[in-house]
Amino acid sequence: MHATAAPTGLRSTQSGVAEAQLSNATRTTESLKGRSPVHSAPHAEVAVVTPTRLHPDRIAYLLELYASLRDQDVSWEWILALDGVPKEGVPEVLRTDARVKVVALPRPVGAGAARNFAVNEVTADWLTTSDDDDVLPAKSLSMRLRYAQKHELGWCAGWSADLHPDRSITTWRCSTPPGFHAPGDVWHHWATPDSTIPIGPTTLLARTEIVRASGGYAALPQGEDYAYLVGVTGAARGALLPTVVYHYRKHAEQMTAQPEYPAMELQARRFAWNHGKHLESLRKGTCW
């Protein structure tokens, strides 16, 4: 969700795509099974929240995200919010990991609401989010967490990078400059609703109590994380690190590549942008 217009993806019509993805998922699962056994972990330092509908063409991506979590160097819990799909579809390697909490919602509610229900189950003092098709690079959690703790911040974010099908990486540098930012400062770097968003929402790691106090994710069918970003960065002092902390996978099936995506994009952006505008008025005491 970095561009000002909805990105267009190449459409794959090859019959072997599904088979290839299933093969990738099988190989990833076998690789994970070969690692050291998972024991009950101590209290997690960071929670990672992921909504998913367990689409077959995304299971391989979900397992790759899990592998990237296992490579992190802080203790974590993964809250997997199933958006109207049964628990039976969760890969066994995830169901047997004590650090993975599965929240099965009885009907589809959308990514934003699924994340909010997942936040109810967070026990860690800090949380971040990841989509089910993306990846966390090495030290993604620890570099944000330790920096925020050292400087007594409410949140810490970083740069994201597009992960292309050929595994190449293209870094996206957001409009918000690196460094410390006072409450509400991030919104000032979002010039208009249709401008590029000021920080990638999925790069944001925040204190759990601030996420809950700011209302979590907006009740929107898309772009709910824009309002989340504005709310959290508007509630506390934080920092942006000039380091890639998130790999945003580019592929033809991603939501932002679908032809219907642009229809409500500007409306979602207007909602979030106005959220920031009125939070600014509250801080200045000029809203009434």
TORGULUM-415359 format. One record per residue (C-alpha): residue in one letter; residue number from 1; x, y, z. Coordinates in Angstrom, 2 decimals, padded with zeros to 5 digits. Each point is the difference from the previous one (the first is absolute). Layout:
<batis>
<bati code="a" pos="NUM" X="X" Y="Y" Z="Z"/>
...
</batis>
This chain:
<batis>
<bati code="m" pos="1" X="000.00" Y="000.00" Z="000.00"/>
<bati code="h" pos="2" X="002.85" Y="002.31" Z="-000.73"/>
<bati code="a" pos="3" X="-001.13" Y="001.58" Z="-003.26"/>
<bati code="t" pos="4" X="-002.41" Y="002.89" Z="-000.44"/>
<bati code="a" pos="5" X="-001.96" Y="-002.07" Z="-002.50"/>
<bati code="a" pos="6" X="-000.85" Y="-003.67" Z="000.28"/>
<bati code="p" pos="7" X="002.85" Y="-002.07" Z="-001.38"/>
<bati code="t" pos="8" X="-000.63" Y="-002.30" Z="-002.91"/>
<bati code="g" pos="9" X="001.18" Y="-003.58" Z="000.10"/>
<bati code="l" pos="10" X="000.78" Y="-002.45" Z="-002.77"/>
<bati code="r" pos="11" X="-002.71" Y="-002.63" Z="-000.33"/>
<bati code="s" pos="12" X="001.17" Y="-003.59" Z="-000.09"/>
<bati code="t" pos="13" X="-002.19" Y="-002.42" Z="-001.92"/>
<bati code="q" pos="14" X="002.42" Y="-002.93" Z="000.00"/>
<bati code="s" pos="15" X="-001.57" Y="-003.23" Z="001.20"/>
<bati code="g" pos="16" X="003.11" Y="-000.93" Z="001.99"/>
<bati code="v" pos="17" X="-000.10" Y="002.97" Z="002.37"/>
<bati code="a" pos="18" X="-002.12" Y="-001.68" Z="002.68"/>
<bati code="e" pos="19" X="002.04" Y="-003.20" Z="-000.20"/>
<bati code="a" pos="20" X="003.25" Y="001.96" Z="000.33"/>
<bati code="q" pos="21" X="-001.30" Y="001.87" Z="003.07"/>
<bati code="l" pos="22" X="-001.11" Y="-003.27" Z="001.60"/>
<bati code="s" pos="23" X="003.43" Y="-001.47" Z="-000.67"/>
<bati code="n" pos="24" X="001.65" Y="003.05" Z="001.58"/>
<bati code="a" pos="25" X="-002.23" Y="-000.34" Z="003.07"/>
<bati code="t" pos="26" X="000.93" Y="-003.67" Z="000.34"/>
<bati code="r" pos="27" X="003.72" Y="000.74" Z="-000.23"/>
<bati code="t" pos="28" X="-000.28" Y="002.81" Z="002.57"/>
<bati code="t" pos="29" X="-001.92" Y="-002.24" Z="002.39"/>
<bati code="e" pos="30" X="002.57" Y="-002.77" Z="-000.28"/>
<bati code="s" pos="31" X="002.79" Y="002.51" Z="000.62"/>
<bati code="l" pos="32" X="-001.71" Y="001.30" Z="003.13"/>
<bati code="k" pos="33" X="-000.57" Y="-003.50" Z="001.32"/>
<bati code="g" pos="34" X="003.72" Y="-000.57" Z="-000.17"/>
<bati code="r" pos="35" X="000.78" Y="002.76" Z="002.48"/>
<bati code="s" pos="36" X="000.24" Y="-000.27" Z="003.76"/>
<bati code="p" pos="37" X="-003.26" Y="-000.84" Z="001.83"/>
<bati code="v" pos="38" X="-002.14" Y="002.81" Z="001.37"/>
<bati code="h" pos="39" X="-000.53" Y="000.23" Z="003.75"/>
<bati code="s" pos="40" X="-002.28" Y="002.29" Z="001.94"/>
<bati code="a" pos="41" X="001.64" Y="003.42" Z="-000.14"/>
<bati code="p" pos="42" X="000.27" Y="002.52" Z="002.87"/>
<bati code="h" pos="43" X="-002.12" Y="003.12" Z="-000.13"/>
<bati code="a" pos="44" X="000.39" Y="001.43" Z="-003.48"/>
<bati code="e" pos="45" X="001.55" Y="003.40" Z="-000.50"/>
<bati code="v" pos="46" X="-001.77" Y="000.68" Z="-003.30"/>
<bati code="a" pos="47" X="-003.30" Y="-001.15" Z="-001.49"/>
<bati code="v" pos="48" X="-000.41" Y="-000.28" Z="-003.76"/>
<bati code="v" pos="49" X="-003.60" Y="000.22" Z="-001.22"/>
<bati code="t" pos="50" X="-000.97" Y="-001.58" Z="-003.34"/>
<bati code="p" pos="51" X="-003.50" Y="-000.28" Z="-001.50"/>
<bati code="t" pos="52" X="-000.48" Y="-002.78" Z="-002.54"/>
<bati code="r" pos="53" X="-002.61" Y="-001.93" Z="-001.93"/>
<bati code="l" pos="54" X="002.45" Y="-002.84" Z="-000.62"/>
<bati code="h" pos="55" X="-000.35" Y="000.19" Z="-003.77"/>
<bati code="p" pos="56" X="001.79" Y="-003.00" Z="-001.53"/>
<bati code="d" pos="57" X="002.09" Y="002.25" Z="-002.23"/>
<bati code="r" pos="58" X="001.34" Y="001.82" Z="003.10"/>
<bati code="i" pos="59" X="000.88" Y="-002.90" Z="002.28"/>
<bati code="a" pos="60" X="003.57" Y="-000.08" Z="-001.31"/>
<bati code="y" pos="61" X="000.28" Y="003.72" Z="000.76"/>
<bati code="l" pos="62" X="-001.44" Y="-000.51" Z="003.49"/>
<bati code="l" pos="63" X="002.58" Y="-002.68" Z="000.71"/>
<bati code="e" pos="64" X="002.78" Y="002.25" Z="-001.25"/>
<bati code="l" pos="65" X="-001.20" Y="002.71" Z="002.38"/>
<bati code="y" pos="66" X="000.08" Y="-002.58" Z="002.81"/>
<bati code="a" pos="67" X="003.55" Y="-000.98" Z="-000.94"/>
<bati code="s" pos="68" X="001.03" Y="003.67" Z="000.16"/>
<bati code="l" pos="69" X="-001.57" Y="000.26" Z="003.48"/>
<bati code="r" pos="70" X="001.96" Y="-003.03" Z="001.19"/>
<bati code="d" pos="71" X="003.17" Y="001.77" Z="-001.12"/>
<bati code="q" pos="72" X="-000.68" Y="003.09" Z="002.15"/>
<bati code="d" pos="73" X="002.19" Y="000.62" Z="003.05"/>
<bati code="v" pos="74" X="-002.65" Y="001.08" Z="002.51"/>
<bati code="s" pos="75" X="-002.77" Y="-002.03" Z="001.64"/>
<bati code="w" pos="76" X="-003.28" Y="000.32" Z="-001.87"/>
<bati code="e" pos="77" X="-003.58" Y="-001.17" Z="-000.19"/>
<bati code="w" pos="78" X="-001.86" Y="-000.24" Z="-003.30"/>
<bati code="i" pos="79" X="-003.73" Y="000.71" Z="000.08"/>
<bati code="l" pos="80" X="-001.48" Y="-001.58" Z="-003.10"/>
<bati code="a" pos="81" X="-003.54" Y="001.34" Z="-000.56"/>
<bati code="l" pos="82" X="-001.99" Y="-002.33" Z="-002.25"/>
<bati code="d" pos="83" X="-002.47" Y="002.18" Z="-001.90"/>
<bati code="g" pos="84" X="-002.99" Y="-002.33" Z="-000.20"/>
<bati code="v" pos="85" X="001.89" Y="-003.23" Z="-000.78"/>
<bati code="p" pos="86" X="000.37" Y="-003.12" Z="002.21"/>
<bati code="k" pos="87" X="003.05" Y="-000.84" Z="002.08"/>
<bati code="e" pos="88" X="000.45" Y="-003.24" Z="-001.89"/>
<bati code="g" pos="89" X="001.55" Y="001.94" Z="-002.88"/>
<bati code="v" pos="90" X="002.92" Y="001.22" Z="002.13"/>
<bati code="p" pos="91" X="003.18" Y="-001.91" Z="-000.91"/>
<bati code="e" pos="92" X="000.95" Y="-002.54" Z="002.66"/>
<bati code="v" pos="93" X="003.42" Y="001.53" Z="000.56"/>
<bati code="l" pos="94" X="-001.73" Y="003.21" Z="001.16"/>
<bati code="r" pos="95" X="-002.59" Y="-001.77" Z="002.16"/>
<bati code="t" pos="96" X="002.73" Y="-001.80" Z="001.92"/>
<bati code="d" pos="97" X="002.03" Y="003.14" Z="000.78"/>
<bati code="a" pos="98" X="-000.89" Y="001.30" Z="003.47"/>
<bati code="r" pos="99" X="000.83" Y="003.54" Z="-001.10"/>
<bati code="v" pos="100" X="-002.78" Y="000.01" Z="-002.63"/>
<bati code="k" pos="101" X="-003.46" Y="000.97" Z="001.22"/>
<bati code="v" pos="102" X="-002.83" Y="-000.72" Z="-002.41"/>
<bati code="v" pos="103" X="-003.11" Y="002.19" Z="000.24"/>
<bati code="a" pos="104" X="-002.75" Y="-001.57" Z="-002.11"/>
<bati code="l" pos="105" X="-002.77" Y="002.47" Z="-000.84"/>
<bati code="p" pos="106" X="-003.38" Y="-001.59" Z="-000.82"/>
<bati code="r" pos="107" X="-000.55" Y="002.09" Z="-003.15"/>
<bati code="p" pos="108" X="002.04" Y="002.26" Z="-002.28"/>
<bati code="v" pos="109" X="000.36" Y="003.49" Z="001.47"/>
<bati code="g" pos="110" X="002.84" Y="001.52" Z="-002.05"/>
<bati code="a" pos="111" X="003.67" Y="000.56" Z="000.79"/>
<bati code="g" pos="112" X="-000.49" Y="003.01" Z="002.29"/>
<bati code="a" pos="113" X="-002.58" Y="-001.63" Z="002.27"/>
<bati code="a" pos="114" X="001.97" Y="-003.25" Z="000.03"/>
<bati code="r" pos="115" X="003.06" Y="001.91" Z="001.20"/>
<bati code="n" pos="116" X="-002.04" Y="001.68" Z="002.75"/>
<bati code="f" pos="117" X="-001.26" Y="-003.36" Z="001.26"/>
<bati code="a" pos="118" X="003.58" Y="-001.26" Z="-000.08"/>
<bati code="v" pos="119" X="001.16" Y="002.96" Z="002.10"/>
<bati code="n" pos="120" X="-002.36" Y="-001.25" Z="002.74"/>
<bati code="e" pos="121" X="002.26" Y="-003.05" Z="000.34"/>
<bati code="v" pos="122" X="003.33" Y="001.81" Z="000.15"/>
<bati code="t" pos="123" X="001.96" Y="-000.47" Z="003.23"/>
<bati code="a" pos="124" X="003.26" Y="001.65" Z="-001.11"/>
<bati code="d" pos="125" X="000.71" Y="003.61" Z="000.91"/>
<bati code="w" pos="126" X="000.80" Y="000.84" Z="-003.63"/>
<bati code="l" pos="127" X="-001.68" Y="-000.96" Z="-003.24"/>
<bati code="t" pos="128" X="000.36" Y="000.29" Z="-003.73"/>
<bati code="t" pos="129" X="-001.87" Y="-001.43" Z="-002.95"/>
<bati code="s" pos="130" X="000.79" Y="-001.93" Z="-003.15"/>
<bati code="d" pos="131" X="-002.17" Y="-001.05" Z="-002.90"/>
<bati code="d" pos="132" X="-000.10" Y="-003.72" Z="-000.74"/>
<bati code="d" pos="133" X="002.00" Y="000.33" Z="-003.22"/>
<bati code="d" pos="134" X="002.87" Y="002.15" Z="001.27"/>
<bati code="v" pos="135" X="003.33" Y="-000.66" Z="001.77"/>
<bati code="l" pos="136" X="001.96" Y="001.49" Z="002.90"/>
<bati code="p" pos="137" X="003.73" Y="000.43" Z="-000.67"/>
<bati code="a" pos="138" X="002.57" Y="-001.02" Z="002.60"/>
<bati code="k" pos="139" X="-000.01" Y="002.08" Z="003.21"/>
<bati code="s" pos="140" X="-003.16" Y="001.82" Z="-001.14"/>
<bati code="l" pos="141" X="-001.63" Y="-000.33" Z="003.42"/>
<bati code="s" pos="142" X="003.05" Y="000.51" Z="002.18"/>
<bati code="m" pos="143" X="001.35" Y="003.13" Z="-001.70"/>
<bati code="r" pos="144" X="-003.33" Y="001.81" Z="000.41"/>
<bati code="l" pos="145" X="-000.68" Y="-001.33" Z="003.49"/>
<bati code="r" pos="146" X="003.42" Y="000.78" Z="001.46"/>
<bati code="y" pos="147" X="000.06" Y="003.48" Z="-001.52"/>
<bati code="a" pos="148" X="-003.45" Y="000.81" Z="001.37"/>
<bati code="q" pos="149" X="000.92" Y="-001.33" Z="003.45"/>
<bati code="k" pos="150" X="003.32" Y="001.84" Z="000.10"/>
<bati code="h" pos="151" X="-001.63" Y="003.34" Z="-000.81"/>
<bati code="e" pos="152" X="-003.27" Y="-000.59" Z="001.91"/>
<bati code="l" pos="153" X="-002.17" Y="000.30" Z="-003.10"/>
<bati code="g" pos="154" X="-003.57" Y="-001.02" Z="-000.64"/>
<bati code="w" pos="155" X="000.71" Y="-001.33" Z="-003.48"/>
<bati code="c" pos="156" X="002.80" Y="-000.69" Z="-002.45"/>
<bati code="a" pos="157" X="-000.27" Y="-000.56" Z="-003.75"/>
<bati code="g" pos="158" X="002.36" Y="-000.49" Z="-002.93"/>
<bati code="w" pos="159" X="000.12" Y="-000.22" Z="-003.75"/>
<bati code="s" pos="160" X="-001.66" Y="-002.76" Z="-002.00"/>
<bati code="a" pos="161" X="001.24" Y="-001.60" Z="-003.18"/>
<bati code="d" pos="162" X="-001.89" Y="-001.62" Z="-002.86"/>
<bati code="l" pos="163" X="000.82" Y="-003.69" Z="-000.36"/>
<bati code="h" pos="164" X="-000.32" Y="-000.91" Z="-003.67"/>
<bati code="p" pos="165" X="-000.74" Y="-003.48" Z="-001.42"/>
<bati code="d" pos="166" X="003.66" Y="-000.39" Z="-001.01"/>
<bati code="r" pos="167" X="000.95" Y="000.64" Z="003.68"/>
<bati code="s" pos="168" X="001.51" Y="003.40" Z="-000.78"/>
<bati code="i" pos="169" X="-000.63" Y="002.84" Z="002.47"/>
<bati code="t" pos="170" X="-000.93" Y="003.63" Z="-000.66"/>
<bati code="t" pos="171" X="000.07" Y="002.30" Z="003.04"/>
<bati code="w" pos="172" X="-002.83" Y="002.50" Z="000.42"/>
<bati code="r" pos="173" X="001.00" Y="003.12" Z="001.89"/>
<bati code="c" pos="174" X="-003.07" Y="001.63" Z="001.49"/>
<bati code="s" pos="175" X="-000.63" Y="003.74" Z="000.19"/>
<bati code="t" pos="176" X="000.53" Y="000.11" Z="003.77"/>
<bati code="p" pos="177" X="003.70" Y="000.67" Z="000.67"/>
<bati code="p" pos="178" X="002.03" Y="-002.29" Z="002.27"/>
<bati code="g" pos="179" X="000.36" Y="001.11" Z="003.61"/>
<bati code="f" pos="180" X="-002.21" Y="000.81" Z="002.97"/>
<bati code="h" pos="181" X="-003.57" Y="001.21" Z="-000.48"/>
<bati code="a" pos="182" X="-002.35" Y="001.68" Z="002.45"/>
<bati code="p" pos="183" X="-003.64" Y="-001.13" Z="000.24"/>
<bati code="g" pos="184" X="-001.77" Y="000.99" Z="-003.24"/>
<bati code="d" pos="185" X="003.16" Y="000.89" Z="-001.91"/>
<bati code="v" pos="186" X="-000.31" Y="-002.96" Z="-002.39"/>
<bati code="w" pos="187" X="-003.37" Y="001.23" Z="-001.24"/>
<bati code="h" pos="188" X="001.66" Y="003.30" Z="-000.99"/>
<bati code="h" pos="189" X="002.01" Y="-001.96" Z="-002.58"/>
<bati code="w" pos="190" X="-003.19" Y="-001.16" Z="-001.73"/>
<bati code="a" pos="191" X="-000.78" Y="003.06" Z="-002.10"/>
<bati code="t" pos="192" X="-003.42" Y="-000.99" Z="-001.39"/>
<bati code="p" pos="193" X="-002.16" Y="-003.14" Z="000.12"/>
<bati code="d" pos="194" X="001.12" Y="-001.06" Z="-003.48"/>
<bati code="s" pos="195" X="003.69" Y="000.55" Z="000.74"/>
<bati code="t" pos="196" X="002.30" Y="-002.88" Z="000.88"/>
<bati code="i" pos="197" X="-000.59" Y="-001.13" Z="003.58"/>
<bati code="p" pos="198" X="002.63" Y="001.25" Z="002.48"/>
<bati code="i" pos="199" X="001.19" Y="-003.37" Z="001.40"/>
<bati code="g" pos="200" X="-000.73" Y="-003.61" Z="-000.92"/>
<bati code="p" pos="201" X="-002.52" Y="-001.11" Z="002.67"/>
<bati code="t" pos="202" X="001.38" Y="-003.53" Z="000.19"/>
<bati code="t" pos="203" X="003.43" Y="001.37" Z="000.98"/>
<bati code="l" pos="204" X="-001.46" Y="001.48" Z="003.17"/>
<bati code="l" pos="205" X="000.85" Y="-001.68" Z="003.32"/>
<bati code="a" pos="206" X="-001.86" Y="001.57" Z="002.92"/>
<bati code="r" pos="207" X="-000.77" Y="-000.45" Z="003.67"/>
<bati code="t" pos="208" X="-003.07" Y="-002.20" Z="000.26"/>
<bati code="e" pos="209" X="-001.70" Y="002.37" Z="002.42"/>
<bati code="i" pos="210" X="000.34" Y="002.84" Z="-002.55"/>
<bati code="v" pos="211" X="-001.53" Y="-002.15" Z="-002.76"/>
<bati code="r" pos="212" X="-002.95" Y="-000.78" Z="002.24"/>
<bati code="a" pos="213" X="-000.37" Y="003.58" Z="001.21"/>
<bati code="s" pos="214" X="000.00" Y="001.37" Z="-003.55"/>
<bati code="g" pos="215" X="-002.82" Y="-002.31" Z="-001.10"/>
<bati code="g" pos="216" X="001.91" Y="-002.49" Z="-002.14"/>
<bati code="y" pos="217" X="-001.07" Y="-000.32" Z="-003.61"/>
<bati code="a" pos="218" X="-002.77" Y="002.00" Z="-001.64"/>
<bati code="a" pos="219" X="-003.29" Y="-001.61" Z="-001.07"/>
<bati code="l" pos="220" X="000.86" Y="000.16" Z="-003.69"/>
<bati code="p" pos="221" X="000.08" Y="-002.73" Z="-002.70"/>
<bati code="q" pos="222" X="003.46" Y="001.17" Z="-001.05"/>
<bati code="g" pos="223" X="002.50" Y="002.63" Z="001.06"/>
<bati code="e" pos="224" X="-000.86" Y="-000.67" Z="003.64"/>
<bati code="d" pos="225" X="003.71" Y="000.01" Z="000.78"/>
<bati code="y" pos="226" X="000.35" Y="003.61" Z="-001.16"/>
<bati code="a" pos="227" X="-002.23" Y="001.13" Z="002.87"/>
<bati code="y" pos="228" X="001.86" Y="-002.37" Z="002.34"/>
<bati code="l" pos="229" X="003.28" Y="001.64" Z="-000.98"/>
<bati code="v" pos="230" X="-001.36" Y="003.50" Z="000.55"/>
<bati code="g" pos="231" X="-001.54" Y="-000.93" Z="003.35"/>
<bati code="v" pos="232" X="003.05" Y="-001.69" Z="001.50"/>
<bati code="t" pos="233" X="002.55" Y="002.58" Z="-001.20"/>
<bati code="g" pos="234" X="-002.38" Y="002.74" Z="001.14"/>
<bati code="a" pos="235" X="-000.19" Y="-001.40" Z="003.52"/>
<bati code="a" pos="236" X="003.67" Y="-000.25" Z="000.92"/>
<bati code="r" pos="237" X="003.56" Y="001.02" Z="-000.79"/>
<bati code="g" pos="238" X="001.85" Y="-002.39" Z="-002.27"/>
<bati code="a" pos="239" X="002.77" Y="-000.41" Z="-002.54"/>
<bati code="l" pos="240" X="000.57" Y="-001.10" Z="-003.58"/>
<bati code="l" pos="241" X="003.13" Y="-002.04" Z="-000.65"/>
<bati code="p" pos="242" X="001.76" Y="000.31" Z="-003.39"/>
<bati code="t" pos="243" X="000.08" Y="-003.79" Z="-000.25"/>
<bati code="v" pos="244" X="-002.19" Y="-002.53" Z="-001.82"/>
<bati code="v" pos="245" X="-002.08" Y="-001.91" Z="002.55"/>
<bati code="y" pos="246" X="-002.69" Y="-001.49" Z="-002.25"/>
<bati code="h" pos="247" X="-000.10" Y="-001.80" Z="-003.36"/>
<bati code="y" pos="248" X="-003.23" Y="000.72" Z="-001.90"/>
<bati code="r" pos="249" X="-000.57" Y="-002.82" Z="-002.47"/>
<bati code="k" pos="250" X="-001.05" Y="001.05" Z="-003.50"/>
<bati code="h" pos="251" X="-002.15" Y="-002.57" Z="-001.77"/>
<bati code="a" pos="252" X="-003.06" Y="-000.11" Z="-002.24"/>
<bati code="e" pos="253" X="-002.39" Y="-001.23" Z="002.70"/>
<bati code="q" pos="254" X="000.68" Y="002.75" Z="002.56"/>
<bati code="m" pos="255" X="-003.02" Y="002.17" Z="000.87"/>
<bati code="t" pos="256" X="001.53" Y="003.22" Z="-001.32"/>
<bati code="a" pos="257" X="000.50" Y="-001.62" Z="-003.42"/>
<bati code="q" pos="258" X="-003.70" Y="-000.79" Z="-000.49"/>
<bati code="p" pos="259" X="-002.05" Y="002.06" Z="-002.51"/>
<bati code="e" pos="260" X="-002.65" Y="000.93" Z="002.60"/>
<bati code="y" pos="261" X="002.54" Y="001.33" Z="002.50"/>
<bati code="p" pos="262" X="000.10" Y="003.66" Z="-001.17"/>
<bati code="a" pos="263" X="-003.78" Y="000.44" Z="000.36"/>
<bati code="m" pos="264" X="000.09" Y="000.81" Z="003.75"/>
<bati code="e" pos="265" X="003.66" Y="000.85" Z="000.46"/>
<bati code="l" pos="266" X="-000.40" Y="003.77" Z="000.05"/>
<bati code="q" pos="267" X="-002.94" Y="-000.23" Z="002.41"/>
<bati code="a" pos="268" X="002.08" Y="-002.09" Z="002.40"/>
<bati code="r" pos="269" X="002.86" Y="002.48" Z="-000.29"/>
<bati code="r" pos="270" X="-002.32" Y="002.93" Z="000.66"/>
<bati code="f" pos="271" X="-001.31" Y="-001.69" Z="003.15"/>
<bati code="a" pos="272" X="003.51" Y="-000.56" Z="001.34"/>
<bati code="w" pos="273" X="001.28" Y="003.43" Z="-001.04"/>
<bati code="n" pos="274" X="-002.97" Y="001.70" Z="001.69"/>
<bati code="h" pos="275" X="000.66" Y="-002.13" Z="003.07"/>
<bati code="g" pos="276" X="003.46" Y="001.54" Z="000.18"/>
<bati code="k" pos="277" X="-001.35" Y="003.48" Z="-000.62"/>
<bati code="h" pos="278" X="-002.47" Y="-000.18" Z="002.86"/>
<bati code="l" pos="279" X="002.51" Y="-001.60" Z="002.36"/>
<bati code="e" pos="280" X="002.16" Y="003.05" Z="-000.72"/>
<bati code="s" pos="281" X="-002.93" Y="002.23" Z="000.96"/>
<bati code="l" pos="282" X="-000.44" Y="-001.91" Z="003.25"/>
<bati code="r" pos="283" X="003.66" Y="000.44" Z="000.88"/>
<bati code="k" pos="284" X="-000.25" Y="003.73" Z="-000.68"/>
<bati code="g" pos="285" X="-003.34" Y="000.34" Z="001.79"/>
<bati code="t" pos="286" X="-001.61" Y="001.58" Z="-003.08"/>
<bati code="c" pos="287" X="-002.62" Y="-002.66" Z="-000.81"/>
<bati code="w" pos="288" X="-002.85" Y="001.81" Z="001.76"/>
</batis>
